Amino acid sequence: MEEILNYIQHKELAKALSMMEAYAYSHPAMPVAEPVAAIRNDYELMVNYWRNGYKDPQRQQVYDQLLSRLLAVVMDVRVKERISHSPLLDNLSRRVNNGRKEWTADHIRNKLETYVSDEAMLQLEQEHTRQSKSERLQEEHKQLAEDLFDYVLTCGMWSDSVADAFREILTLPTVDSIDQQLIVSAVTLSAMNAFDPHKFLVLADVYQTSTDEHVRQRALVGWALCIGAEPLAARLFPEVGRETEKMTSTPEWCEEMTELQLQLMYCMNEADDTRKIHDEIMPELLKNNSLRVTRNGIEEVEDDPIEDILNPDSSEKKMEKLEESMQKMLNMQRSGADIYFGGFAQMKRHPFFSQICNWFMPFYPNHPVVSGTWNGAQGKRFLHTLLKTGTFCDSDKYSFMLAYEKVVGMMPQNIIEMLEKGEATIPDAGIEPEEKRRPAFIRRMYLQDLYRFFRLYPSRSLFRNPFSEEPEERRLRLFFSNELCRGAGLGSHFNEVVAFLLKRGHYDEASAVLANYDEELRDYQYYQMCGSVLMHTKQGTVAGGRTAAECFRMALQLKPDSERALQGLARASFMEKDYEGALEAYDRLLLIHEGHRSYLLNKAVCLANLSRFDDAQKILYQLDYEYPDDDHVSRVLAWTLMSNGRLEQAEKIYDRLLGKEVPDTDDYLNDGLRLWIEGQITKAAARFKETKRLRDGAFDAEKEFFVEAADLLKRHGISDVEIRLMVEEIGEG
């Protein structure tokens, strides 16, 4: 299949078709012989017309259509092979297709609409029969929803008629929103793993035409994640390119796509957010609360009367620290952090989450698995308020409900009474009800559901993962790097996305987006960002293969007086060891800010690297006089003196730096170099071993001496043999 896809990518239809025919012959169980034969027949017809000299202005279009038809067959095979090689997916497929269920569009629509009308009719039932009928209806509908999800997940490529049917089902007001949301998630998972232009276009249509914001936002997320599923989509399916071009001309779509791209990248900060909560916030919360979790339940901790006498303000201080810790967490949540992932991660082992569809099930209280708790649990008033006003994603709401009764059973009676009365509350992040109805918030909650599935579902490896760091998977979430998103409408938001990525250190992702810029969008900020990326990744994949320094020079051509571009040029030139270029840039910066400490210090470093030690020392002595407590100045001065052979003067500075309470590890290293130059080999080796110890063994002596300090050592007559001996000496230590 990969070889066939490669031929299709290079538009070698004859080779791809021949290989597909060989595949069909060797895999008779796969229903591909008939569609491949039809493609072969149309291909031969086109070739015969060409051989006979007929001019056909549509020949290129026909050729591309044959390629796209063959690609659809390949994708269909991919789906079937993926299912046949996975016991889990194979079981789902067999269950929904061999269970005597009818999966025609009319049947699906009828079942979904009947559920809505039956639920409405329940209100007319007598109260004593309503409950039992409702439970039966909900149980039957739950089974239908699960089967429908699995059917869509494991189905092959859609035909025009199937796509039209699902497009209608997903936009009808007579179908329940929860069912529509669940189907959209199934379509997304299916199309991400084997690109289907019909599913892709259905998601686009649902986003544009649905009147339900929850359905719309799921469709938008699905559409965005499917863009990167198949690199050939825009070239081989013209309708995909046309639809995307139409959407990129819509300002609302561009705004939401930009927000979505940033939100997807926020998801990747989850590990840092969880670590901060676990290491910084939770210890304070646990230390300052008045409850203790024991084997037999949760107990209140009584205040110590002696502590009240000795420290009368201790209670207030504890409360202040508690509130401060809570506020930190709420501020993180307001800024987009997923603060609940770490807490709920261990609660996804319940059998409820063994079914794939339940990771994407919108929360509703009548779901048979949680309805009993919702209607009959102790403290249900607190429960209802919390889940209605809290900022939990649907997956976490189910987790909370499934664990609630067990947790309540462990609580002290007085706490339960507070729950019953609705007196107990949990602070929220100050997110107003109106805010929770906004598209960005709805989308954020759904992304958290997706993130939990791709991080925690035991069989998640069966699916392509948009939150993986693998390059092939990363492009799923980084849709701004896809050529389909290169249009002028969305292109005007590229700078915003790249700036966001750079600020958070996502340099590889920023590089991928920069590589997708159209020529006319390459402005001053573009070259500035290219330079920043190249200084961190050293990948010549942006700005036409220019170096970082060349990018900053391009930025200066567009804005000759830009101090930021000059700063970038100075740093980049220095990193590229172009010390003359860096020196020139710092001289220009000093014309803007005469006497600027940082610029002067960096100028001195450039002079030292150019062996202009006397010029460097003049600057450094002046800075040392003006800023006697600046260790950076002292450090550069010591290095310059050592490089210039003034070892005694350098020694005095290193003695002072190493005499500090917490010396810098670099000072041990540099003083070791000084001792080595002086010929004090044993003492120098001791300094290097101390550097290695302080860096927890992360000290590459080979690189340090043969590369970083090579010029210094060579200048002072230390040979490669002596360097090798020192490397071995340190290694033995």
Stockholm file with secondary structure:
# STOCKHOLM 1.0

chainA/1-733         MEEILNYIQHKELAKALSMMEAYAYSHPAMPVAEPVAAIRNDYELMVNYWRNGYKDPQRQQVYDQLLSRLLAVVMDVRVKERISHSPLLDNLSRRVNNGRKEWTADHIRNKLETYVSDEAMLQLEQEHTRQSKSERLQEEHKQLAEDLFDYVLTCGMWSDSVADAFREILTLPTVDSIDQQLIVSAVTLSAMNAFDPHKFLVLADVYQTSTDEHVRQRALVGWALCIGAEPLAARLFPEVGRETEKMTSTPEWCEEMTELQLQLMYCMNEADDTRKIHDEIMPELLKNNSLRVTRNGIEEVEDDPIEDILNPDSSEKKMEKLEESMQKMLNMQRSGADIYFGGFAQMKRHPFFSQICNWFMPFYPNHPVVSGTWNGAQGKRFLHTLLKTGTFCDSDKYSFMLAYEKVVGMMPQNIIEMLEKGEATIPDAGIEPEEKRRPAFIRRMYLQDLYRFFRLYPSRSLFRNPFSEEPEERRLRLFFSNELCRGAGLGSHFNEVVAFLLKRGHYDEASAVLANYDEELRDYQYYQMCGSVLMHTKQGTVAGGRTAAECFRMALQLKPDSERALQGLARASFMEKDYEGALEAYDRLLLIHEGHRSYLLNKAVCLANLSRFDDAQKILYQLDYEYPDDDHVSRVLAWTLMSNGRLEQAEKIYDRLLGKEVPDTDDYLNDGLRLWIEGQITKAAARFKETKRLRDGAFDAEKEFFVEAADLLKRHGISDVEIRLMVEEIGEG
#=GR chainA/1-733 SS CHHHHHHHHTTCHHHHHHHHHHHHHHCTTSTTHHHHHHHHHHHHHHHHHHHTTCCCTTHHHHHHHHHHHHHHHHHHHHHHHHHHTCHHHHHHHHHHHSSSCCCCHHHHHHHHHHHHHHHHHGGGSCHHHHHHHHHHHHHHHHHHHHHHHHHHHHCCCCCHHHHHHHHHHTTCTTSCHHHHHHHHHHHHHHHHHSCCHHHHHHHHHHHHHCSCHHHHHHHHHHHHHHHTTCTTHHHHCHHHHHHHHHHHTCHHHHHHHHHHHHHHHHHTTHHHHHHHIIIIIHHHHHHHCSEEEETTEEEECCCCHHHHHHCTTHHHHHHHHHHHHHHHHHHHHHTTCCTTHHHHGGGGGSGGGGSGGGGSCCCCTTCTTTHHHHHHSTTHHHHHHHHHHSCCCHHHHHHHHHHHHHHHTTSCHHHHHHHHHTCCCCCCCSCCHHHHTSHHHHHHHHHHHHHHHHHHCTTGGGSCCTTCCSHHHHHHHCGGGSGGGCSHHHHTTHHHHHHHHHHTTCHHHHHHHHTTCCGGGCCHHHHHHHHHHHHHHCCTTSGGGCCHHHHHHHHHHHCTTCHHHHHHHHHHHHHTTCHHHHHHHHHHHHHHSTTCHHHHHHHHHHHHHTTCHHHHHHHHHHHHHHCTTCHHHHHHHHHHHHHTTCHHHHHHHHHHHHTSSSCCHHHHHHHHHHHHHHTCHHHHHHHHHHHHHHTTTCCCHHHIIIIITHHHHHHTTCCHHHHHHHHHHHHHC
#=GC SS_cons         CHHHHHHHHTTCHHHHHHHHHHHHHHCTTSTTHHHHHHHHHHHHHHHHHHHTTCCCTTHHHHHHHHHHHHHHHHHHHHHHHHHHTCHHHHHHHHHHHSSSCCCCHHHHHHHHHHHHHHHHHGGGSCHHHHHHHHHHHHHHHHHHHHHHHHHHHHCCCCCHHHHHHHHHHTTCTTSCHHHHHHHHHHHHHHHHHSCCHHHHHHHHHHHHHCSCHHHHHHHHHHHHHHHTTCTTHHHHCHHHHHHHHHHHTCHHHHHHHHHHHHHHHHHTTHHHHHHHIIIIIHHHHHHHCSEEEETTEEEECCCCHHHHHHCTTHHHHHHHHHHHHHHHHHHHHHTTCCTTHHHHGGGGGSGGGGSGGGGSCCCCTTCTTTHHHHHHSTTHHHHHHHHHHSCCCHHHHHHHHHHHHHHHTTSCHHHHHHHHHTCCCCCCCSCCHHHHTSHHHHHHHHHHHHHHHHHHCTTGGGSCCTTCCSHHHHHHHCGGGSGGGCSHHHHTTHHHHHHHHHHTTCHHHHHHHHTTCCGGGCCHHHHHHHHHHHHHHCCTTSGGGCCHHHHHHHHHHHCTTCHHHHHHHHHHHHHTTCHHHHHHHHHHHHHHSTTCHHHHHHHHHHHHHTTCHHHHHHHHHHHHHHCTTCHHHHHHHHHHHHHTTCHHHHHHHHHHHHTSSSCCHHHHHHHHHHHHHHTCHHHHHHHHHHHHHHTTTCCCHHHIIIIITHHHHHHTTCCHHHHHHHHHHHHHC
//
